[in-house]
Amino acid sequence: MLVNKKLLFNCVLLVLSISCQTLEKSELKGIWSLREVNIDGLDRTFEPTFIEMQPDDRFALSTTSGDFVGIYGLNDSKLVLKSNDERWFNTNWKIKKVENSLRLSGLDTPHKTTHLRFVKIKSIPDFQSFENDLVGRWELYKIRTKGNVERLNDTWFTLNSKKTYTITKSDSLVEEGHVTVDTRHKKIIFENDETSWRIWYFGTELRLENEKMDVQYSLRK
C-alpha cells in the first residue's frame, strides 16, 4: 500500500500545531485541584492543594499548611507565579493543557525535575467530613518524642461532637478539655497548651504532630 507522502506530511503538521497551541489566559480561570506530583520520575504524596486563577493576574492558594495570594503571568508556555509560598507557587513553570488538566513542569529545589498535574473543579470541597471522622474513641498506642519511641498500653483519646476530649489510661482520667478543629488546614488546637497540632490519616490510623515540641502521636480505632 502506497502512502501519500504529502498527506502524511500535512497530518504531522496538523498534530504538531495542535500540540503546540498557545495556552490562553482565559483557559486558566477557575479553581484547580492538585492531583499528581512526580519528582525525578517518582510519584510523591502531597497535601490537599487548591489554586484559584483569577482573570486579573492574581491567584489564591489554599493548602493544609496555609493560604497564600499572589500574582501570575503567562507567556506562551511559561507560567510565572509570585507569592510568599516557599516552594511550588513562587517560581516559573512550563505549562500545557491536556484535555481537562493543567501540566506544570520545572525544577524544584534543589534542582529536581518536578511535574504537577491539576484538574479543574467547580468549588473547593467541603471539609466537614474530615472533622466528622475525628469524632470517636482512639487508642493512643505510640508517642514519638525527638526520635525516641514510647509504646503505650490501654491509653485512649476520645473526641466528641461538642469538641471536648478526654485522655484516659486504664480507665483513669489523665487529661480533658476543649479543642478547636481547623478542618481547612488539617490542624487541631488543645485549650490546655494552646499549640497547633497537624492532623493526617495514615491508612486507617490517625497521626497528630506538634512540630515545635517535636512530638508525634499515633492513634487507631
C-alpha positions in Angstrom: 0.0 0.0 0.0 1.5 3.3 -1.1 1.4 6.2 1.4 0.6 9.7 0.1 3.7 11.5 1.5 2.2 14.9 1.1 -0.9 13.9 3.0 1.2 12.3 5.7 3.3 15.5 6.0 0.2 17.6 6.3 -1.1 15.3 9.1 2.1 15.6 11.0 2.0 19.4 10.7 -1.6 19.4 12.0 -0.7 17.2 15.0 2.3 19.5 15.8 0.2 22.6 15.5 -2.5 21.2 17.8 0.0 20.0 20.5 1.9 23.3 20.4 -1.1 25.7 20.6 -0.6 28.7 22.8 -2.5 28.4 26.1 -4.8 31.4 26.5 -5.1 33.2 29.9 -8.9 32.7 29.8 -8.3 28.9 30.0 -6.6 29.3 33.4 -9.5 31.0 35.0 -11.2 28.9 37.7 -10.3 26.6 40.6 -7.8 23.8 40.1 -7.1 20.8 42.4 -3.7 19.3 42.6 -4.0 15.6 41.7 -0.4 14.3 40.9 3.1 15.2 42.0 6.1 13.5 40.3 9.6 14.3 41.2 12.6 12.8 39.4 10.3 10.1 37.9 8.7 9.1 41.2 5.1 9.8 42.3 5.1 11.6 45.6 2.5 12.2 48.3 1.2 15.7 48.8 -1.2 17.7 50.9 -4.6 18.8 49.5 -3.9 21.9 47.4 -6.3 24.2 45.5 -5.4 27.2 43.4 -7.9 29.7 42.0 -6.7 31.6 39.0 -8.4 34.9 38.6 -8.6 36.9 35.3 -6.8 40.0 36.8 -3.4 38.2 37.1 -4.0 37.2 40.7 -4.3 33.8 42.2 -5.4 32.4 45.6 -3.8 29.3 47.0 -5.3 27.0 49.7 -3.3 24.3 51.4 -3.5 22.5 54.7 -0.3 24.3 55.8 -1.6 27.8 55.0 -3.3 30.1 52.5 -1.5 32.5 50.1 -2.3 35.0 47.5 -0.1 36.0 44.6 0.2 37.2 41.1 0.9 35.3 37.9 2.0 35.9 34.3 1.5 33.7 31.2 3.8 34.0 28.2 3.2 31.3 25.6 4.1 28.1 27.5 5.7 29.8 30.5 3.8 30.4 33.8 5.3 32.7 36.3 4.0 32.5 39.9 4.9 35.0 42.6 3.8 34.7 46.2 5.1 34.1 49.8 4.9 30.4 49.3 8.3 28.8 49.8 8.0 26.1 47.2 6.0 25.5 44.1 4.0 28.7 43.9 6.8 31.2 43.8 8.7 30.1 40.8 8.5 29.6 37.0 6.9 26.6 35.2 6.5 25.2 31.7 2.7 24.8 31.3 0.4 23.0 29.0 -3.2 22.0 29.0 -4.0 18.3 28.3 -7.8 17.7 28.0 -9.3 19.0 31.3 -6.0 19.1 33.2 -3.0 21.5 33.5 0.5 20.1 33.5 3.3 22.1 35.1 6.9 21.1 34.6 10.0 22.6 36.1 12.9 22.4 38.5 12.2 22.1 42.2 14.8 22.9 44.9 17.5 21.5 44.8 17.3 21.1 41.0 14.8 18.2 41.0 12.7 17.7 37.9 9.1 18.2 39.1 5.8 17.6 37.3 2.4 18.8 38.8 -1.0 17.9 37.4 -4.1 19.9 38.2 -7.7 19.2 37.4 -10.4 21.9 37.2 -13.2 21.7 39.8 -16.3 23.8 40.4 -15.6 24.6 44.1 -13.3 23.7 47.0 -14.8 20.6 48.6 -16.5 20.6 52.0 -14.1 19.8 54.8 -16.8 18.8 57.3 -16.4 15.1 56.6 -12.8 15.3 57.8 -13.9 16.7 61.2 -16.7 14.1 61.5 -14.1 11.3 61.0 -12.1 12.6 64.0 -15.0 12.1 66.4 -14.8 8.8 68.4 -12.6 6.8 70.6 -9.0 6.3 69.5 -6.3 4.1 71.1 -3.2 6.1 71.7 -0.6 3.4 71.3 2.6 5.2 70.4 4.3 8.5 71.1 7.4 9.6 69.3 9.4 12.4 71.0 12.5 13.8 69.4 13.2 10.5 67.7 12.5 8.4 70.8 9.5 6.0 70.6 7.3 5.1 73.6 4.7 2.4 73.3 1.6 2.7 75.4 -1.0 0.3 76.7 -4.6 0.8 77.5 -4.4 4.6 76.7 -7.3 6.2 74.9 -8.1 9.6 73.3 -11.8 10.4 72.9 -13.2 13.3 71.0 -17.0 14.0 70.9 -19.1 16.2 68.5 -19.1 19.0 71.1 -15.3 19.5 70.7 -14.4 18.2 74.1 -11.8 15.5 74.6 -10.5 13.1 77.2 -7.3 11.1 77.6 -7.6 8.1 79.8 -5.2 5.3 80.9 -6.6 2.1 82.4 -9.9 3.9 82.9 -8.3 6.7 84.9 -8.7 10.3 83.6 -5.4 11.8 82.6 -6.5 14.9 80.8 -9.6 16.6 79.5 -10.7 19.9 77.8 -11.9 21.6 74.7 -10.3 21.6 71.2 -10.6 23.7 68.1 -10.5 21.8 64.9 -9.2 23.7 61.8 -10.6 21.4 59.1 -9.4 23.6 56.2 -5.8 23.4 57.3 -6.0 19.9 59.0 -5.0 21.2 62.4 -6.3 20.8 66.0 -5.6 23.1 69.0 -5.9 21.9 72.5 -7.0 24.6 75.0 -4.6 23.3 77.7 -1.4 24.1 75.7 -2.8 26.4 73.0 -0.5 25.0 70.4 -1.3 23.7 67.0 -1.1 20.1 66.1 -1.1 18.9 62.5 -3.5 16.0 61.7 -3.4 13.5 58.9 -4.5 9.9 58.3 -2.0 7.1 57.7 -4.3 4.5 56.2 -7.0 3.9 58.9 -4.8 5.3 61.7 -4.5 8.9 62.9 -1.4 11.0 63.3 -1.1 14.1 65.5 2.1 16.1 65.3 3.4 19.1 67.1 6.5 20.4 65.2 7.5 22.9 67.9 7.6 20.2 70.6 8.9 17.5 68.1 6.1 15.1 69.3 4.0 12.8 67.2 1.0 10.7 68.4 -0.1 7.5 66.7 -3.7 6.5 67.2 -6.0 3.8 65.9 -9.7 2.9 66.4 
